[in-house]
């Protein structure tokens, strides 16, 4: 059980770290494209992603709670959500849960949830980007330009990042299920 919790924490830390690195690179490039000043681009690129990474982890945690809240209507769903998150539930049970109730115990699976998660991320990102850019430049026009363009670019990269992590997690779950099936048949 402790190993499962450590692995889950490690994967979450890797997801947040990879998001932070991606965000840093994109923020610097967008800020430079708008200001043509490397010092300002580096300042925006270093400071803004720190605040965005914090906001991203809060955003991800809120989404986790929103999805969990949908499942808390019954004791059975609560138990299934808990065991799914701790990776105690086998692949067959995961599929039964997803197909029977239509709920996701980890990440949004339907287009509406993905779109809503992406839109809320974009709005959060816009607000943080404008505030940080204004604090650094004291120029509302540049802050609004950075706050508009940079989050649009980041939202595309956020969606790609989220999709990549979803696929990685699905592959790990499939490999784990295959290994369990192989060991059960041996």
C-alpha positions in Angstrom: 0.0 0.0 0.0 2.8 2.4 0.9 4.5 1.6 -2.5 1.3 2.4 -4.3 1.0 5.8 -2.6 4.7 6.6 -3.3 4.3 5.6 -7.0 1.1 7.7 -7.2 2.9 10.7 -5.6 5.9 10.2 -7.9 3.7 10.2 -11.1 1.9 13.3 -9.9 5.2 15.1 -9.3 6.5 14.1 -12.7 3.3 15.3 -14.4 3.6 18.7 -12.6 7.3 19.0 -13.3 6.8 18.2 -17.0 4.1 20.7 -17.2 6.3 23.3 -15.5 9.2 22.7 -18.0 6.9 22.9 -21.0 5.3 26.0 -19.7 8.7 27.7 -19.1 9.8 27.2 -22.6 6.6 28.3 -24.2 6.3 31.4 -21.9 9.8 32.6 -22.7 9.3 32.2 -26.5 5.9 33.9 -26.5 7.1 36.8 -24.3 10.2 37.3 -26.5 8.0 37.2 -29.6 5.9 40.0 -28.1 8.5 42.2 -26.5 11.7 41.4 -28.5 13.5 41.8 -25.1 15.3 38.7 -23.8 15.6 40.1 -20.3 11.9 40.8 -20.1 11.1 37.5 -21.8 13.2 35.6 -19.3 11.6 37.4 -16.4 8.1 36.6 -17.6 9.2 33.1 -18.7 10.6 32.3 -15.2 8.2 34.1 -12.9 4.9 33.4 -14.7 5.3 29.6 -15.0 6.0 29.4 -11.2 2.6 31.0 -10.6 1.0 29.0 -13.4 2.4 25.7 -12.1 0.9 26.4 -8.7 -2.4 27.4 -10.3 -2.3 24.2 -12.5 -1.9 21.9 -9.5 -4.8 23.7 -7.8 -6.8 23.4 -11.1 -6.0 19.7 -11.3 -6.9 19.1 -7.7 -10.3 20.9 -8.1 -11.0 18.8 -11.2 -10.2 15.7 -9.2 -12.7 16.7 -6.5 -15.4 17.7 -9.1 -15.2 14.2 -10.6 -15.1 12.5 -7.3 -18.1 14.5 -6.1 -20.1 13.0 -9.0 -19.3 9.6 -7.7 -20.1 10.1 -4.0 -23.8 9.7 -4.5 -23.5 6.0 -3.5 -21.3 4.1 -1.2 -20.4 1.6 -3.9 -19.1 4.3 -6.2 -17.1 5.8 -3.4 -15.4 2.5 -2.7 -14.8 2.0 -6.5 -13.3 5.4 -6.9 -11.0 4.9 -3.9 -9.7 1.5 -5.0 -9.3 2.8 -8.6 -7.2 5.7 -7.4 -5.0 3.4 -5.3 -4.7 1.0 -8.3 -6.2 -1.8 -6.3 -9.0 -2.4 -8.8 -8.0 -4.6 -11.7 -8.5 -3.7 -15.3 -11.7 -5.7 -15.7 -13.2 -3.8 -12.7 -12.0 -0.5 -14.1 -13.8 -1.2 -17.4 -16.9 -2.3 -15.6 -17.0 0.9 -13.5 -16.4 3.1 -16.6 -18.9 1.3 -18.8 -21.6 0.7 -16.2 -21.7 4.1 -14.5 -20.0 6.2 -17.1 -17.8 7.9 -14.5 -14.1 8.5 -14.8 -12.1 7.8 -11.6 -9.0 9.6 -12.8 -9.3 11.9 -15.8 -12.1 13.3 -17.9 -13.0 10.8 -20.7 -15.7 12.6 -22.7 -15.4 15.5 -25.0 -17.6 17.8 -22.8 -15.4 17.2 -19.7 -12.2 17.7 -21.7 -13.5 20.9 -23.3 -14.7 22.3 -19.9 -11.4 21.4 -18.2 -9.5 23.1 -21.1 -11.7 26.2 -21.0 -11.4 26.6 -17.2 -7.6 26.1 -17.5 -7.5 28.8 -20.2 -9.4 31.3 -18.1 -7.3 30.7 -15.1 -4.1 31.0 -17.2 -5.3 34.3 -18.8 -5.8 35.8 -15.4 -2.5 34.7 -13.9 -0.6 35.7 -17.1 -2.0 39.2 -17.2 -1.3 39.8 -13.6 2.2 38.6 -13.7 3.0 40.4 -17.0 1.6 43.6 -15.7 3.6 43.3 -12.4 6.8 42.9 -14.5 6.2 45.4 -17.3 3.9 48.0 -15.8 2.5 48.2 -19.3 -1.2 47.2 -19.6 -1.0 46.7 -23.4 2.0 44.3 -23.2 0.4 42.6 -20.2 -2.9 42.1 -22.1 -1.0 40.9 -25.2 1.0 38.4 -23.2 -2.1 37.5 -21.2 -4.1 36.8 -24.3 -1.6 35.2 -26.7 0.5 33.2 -24.2 -2.4 31.4 -22.6 -3.9 30.5 -26.0 -0.6 28.9 -27.0 -0.3 27.3 -23.5 -3.8 26.0 -23.7 -3.0 24.0 -26.8 0.1 22.7 -25.2 -1.8 21.9 -21.9 -4.3 19.8 -23.9 -1.5 18.0 -25.6 0.3 17.5 -22.3 -2.9 16.2 -20.6 -3.6 13.8 -23.6 0.0 12.5 -23.5 -0.2 11.8 -19.7 -3.6 10.1 -20.2 -2.1 7.8 -22.8 0.9 7.1 -20.6 -1.3 6.2 -17.7 -3.5 4.0 -19.9 -0.4 2.1 -21.3 0.9 1.6 -17.8 -2.5 0.2 -16.7 -2.6 -2.1 -19.7 0.9 -3.4 -19.0 0.0 -3.9 -15.4 -3.2 -5.8 -16.4 -1.3 -7.9 -18.9 1.4 -8.8 -16.3 -1.3 -9.7 -13.7 -3.1 -11.9 -16.3 0.2 -13.5 -17.2 1.1 -14.2 -13.6 -2.4 -15.5 -12.9 -2.2 -18.0 -15.8 1.3 -19.2 -14.9 
